[in-house]
Amino acid sequence: MFLSFQEKPLDTVPARANPSQQPQIGWEPGYHAARRHLEALAKDRDLTIHALERFAYTPHKNALKLMARTSSDVNERFGETWVYLEATDGALLGHYLPTGEAAGNTVTTWLTSLHIAAVGGIAYRVVATVLGLAVIVLSVTGVMVWWRKRKPSSRS
C-alpha cells in the first residue's frame, strides 16, 4: 500500500530576505480573511468547525496561519486543521487537513494521537499508562532474572 503525504503549504513558500515583524494586512483583517477561508474549506469538504484555536504570523514566510479543531481532527486536545494565507493581501496559500486527504497524513495523525494519548479520553490514558508501566516492569524483571542466571553458581 502506498501512503502519500500532503506537503504543508508553507514548505513550498520561499523564505523572505527582509521579513516584516507584523503582517502587512494587519492582524484583524488577516484573522477575518483566514476565518473566511477556513469556513469555505469546511463547506467544501463537509467539515464541522469545533473551535478556532490559534492565529499566528510567520515573518520569514510572510504567512498567516489559522489553526482550528474540526471534524477532520483526531486529537481531542488541540486542532491540527490549518489554513495558510499571504500576509500582504490575505490570499489563500493553502491548507492542511490531518485526515481525509492523504493516507500518509491520516496514518501519522492517528499514530501520533495514540502515542500522546490524545484520543479516547481518560479510559484510554489509564490503559496506556498501565500498559506502559507493565512494559517497564517486565523489562526490569527480565534483566534481573538474566543477571541472576549469568552469575556463576557456587556448586563446584
C-alpha positions as CSV (number, residue, x, y, z in Angstrom):
1,M,0.0,0.0,0.0
2,F,1.4,3.4,-1.0
3,L,1.0,6.1,1.6
4,S,1.1,9.6,0.2
5,F,1.8,12.7,2.3
6,Q,0.3,16.1,1.7
7,E,3.0,18.7,1.8
8,K,2.3,21.6,4.1
9,P,1.7,24.8,2.2
10,L,4.4,26.8,4.0
11,D,7.1,24.2,3.0
12,T,6.7,25.4,-0.6
13,V,6.8,29.2,0.1
14,P,10.3,30.6,-0.2
15,A,11.8,32.5,2.8
16,R,11.9,36.3,2.6
17,A,15.2,38.1,2.7
18,N,13.8,41.1,4.8
19,P,10.9,39.8,6.8
20,S,8.4,42.2,8.4
21,Q,7.7,41.7,12.1
22,Q,4.0,42.4,11.6
23,P,1.6,41.2,8.8
24,Q,1.1,43.9,6.3
25,I,-2.6,43.2,6.0
26,G,-3.0,43.7,9.8
27,W,-4.0,41.3,12.5
28,E,-7.7,41.8,12.4
29,P,-8.2,41.8,8.6
30,G,-5.9,38.9,8.4
31,Y,-7.9,36.9,11.0
32,H,-11.1,37.6,9.3
33,A,-9.7,36.6,5.9
34,A,-8.3,33.4,7.4
35,R,-11.6,32.6,9.0
36,R,-13.5,33.1,5.7
37,H,-11.0,30.7,4.0
38,L,-11.5,28.2,6.8
39,E,-15.3,28.4,6.6
40,A,-15.1,28.0,2.8
41,L,-12.8,24.9,3.3
42,A,-15.2,23.5,5.8
43,K,-18.2,24.0,3.5
44,D,-16.3,22.5,0.5
45,R,-15.0,19.4,2.5
46,D,-18.1,19.0,4.6
47,L,-16.2,19.6,7.9
48,T,-17.6,21.0,11.2
49,I,-15.5,23.7,12.8
50,H,-15.4,23.0,16.6
51,A,-13.1,25.7,17.8
52,L,-10.7,28.4,16.4
53,E,-7.6,27.9,18.5
54,R,-4.5,29.8,17.3
55,F,-3.7,32.5,14.9
56,A,0.0,33.1,14.1
57,Y,2.3,35.0,11.8
58,T,5.4,33.5,10.2
59,P,7.6,36.5,9.3
60,H,10.2,34.7,7.2
61,K,7.4,33.2,5.0
62,N,5.2,36.3,5.2
63,A,2.3,34.0,6.0
64,L,-0.6,33.9,8.5
65,K,-1.8,30.6,9.8
66,L,-5.2,29.9,11.5
67,M,-5.3,26.7,13.4
68,A,-8.6,25.1,14.3
69,R,-10.2,22.0,15.6
70,T,-12.5,20.5,13.1
71,S,-14.2,17.2,12.4
72,S,-11.1,16.3,10.4
73,D,-9.1,16.2,13.6
74,V,-8.5,13.0,15.6
75,N,-6.8,14.7,18.5
76,E,-9.1,15.8,21.3
77,R,-6.7,18.3,22.9
78,F,-5.8,20.6,20.1
79,G,-6.7,21.2,16.5
80,E,-4.5,20.3,13.6
81,T,-6.5,21.8,10.7
82,W,-4.6,24.7,9.3
83,V,-5.3,27.5,6.8
84,Y,-2.4,29.5,5.4
85,L,-2.6,32.9,3.8
86,E,-0.4,35.6,2.3
87,A,0.1,38.3,5.0
88,T,0.2,41.0,2.3
89,D,-3.3,40.6,0.9
90,G,-5.0,37.7,2.6
91,A,-4.8,35.4,-0.5
92,L,-5.1,31.7,0.3
93,L,-1.7,29.9,0.2
94,G,-3.2,26.5,1.1
95,H,-4.5,24.3,3.9
96,Y,-3.6,21.2,5.8
97,L,-6.1,18.6,6.9
98,P,-4.8,15.9,9.4
99,T,-7.1,13.2,8.0
100,G,-9.1,12.6,4.9
101,E,-6.8,13.9,2.1
102,A,-3.5,12.0,2.2
103,A,-3.3,8.4,3.6
104,G,0.1,9.1,5.0
105,N,-1.0,12.1,7.0
106,T,-4.0,10.2,8.3
107,V,-1.9,7.3,9.5
108,T,0.7,9.7,11.0
109,T,-2.0,11.7,12.7
110,W,-3.6,8.6,14.3
111,L,-0.3,7.1,15.4
112,T,0.8,10.4,16.9
113,S,-2.5,11.0,18.7
114,L,-2.4,7.4,20.1
115,H,1.2,7.9,21.2
116,I,0.5,11.1,23.1
117,A,-2.9,9.7,24.4
118,A,-4.9,12.5,22.8
119,V,-7.8,10.2,21.9
120,G,-10.2,8.0,23.9
121,G,-10.5,10.2,27.0
122,I,-9.4,9.1,30.4
123,A,-10.1,5.4,29.9
124,Y,-7.5,5.3,27.1
125,R,-5.0,7.2,29.1
126,V,-5.4,4.8,32.1
127,V,-5.0,1.8,29.8
128,A,-2.0,3.3,28.0
129,T,-0.4,4.1,31.4
130,V,-0.9,0.6,32.8
131,L,0.5,-1.0,29.6
132,G,3.5,1.4,29.7
133,L,4.2,0.5,33.3
134,A,3.8,-3.2,32.5
135,V,6.5,-2.9,29.8
136,I,8.8,-1.2,32.3
137,V,8.2,-3.9,35.0
138,L,8.7,-6.7,32.6
139,S,11.9,-5.2,31.2
140,V,13.4,-4.6,34.7
141,T,12.4,-8.1,36.0
142,G,13.7,-9.7,32.8
143,V,17.1,-8.0,33.3
144,M,17.1,-9.1,37.0
145,V,16.4,-12.8,36.0
146,W,19.1,-12.7,33.3
147,W,21.6,-11.1,35.8
148,R,21.0,-13.8,38.4
149,K,21.4,-16.6,35.9
150,R,24.5,-15.1,34.5
151,K,26.4,-15.3,37.8
152,P,28.4,-18.4,38.1
153,S,26.9,-20.9,40.5
154,S,28.7,-21.8,43.7
155,R,28.4,-25.6,43.2
156,S,31.9,-26.6,42.4
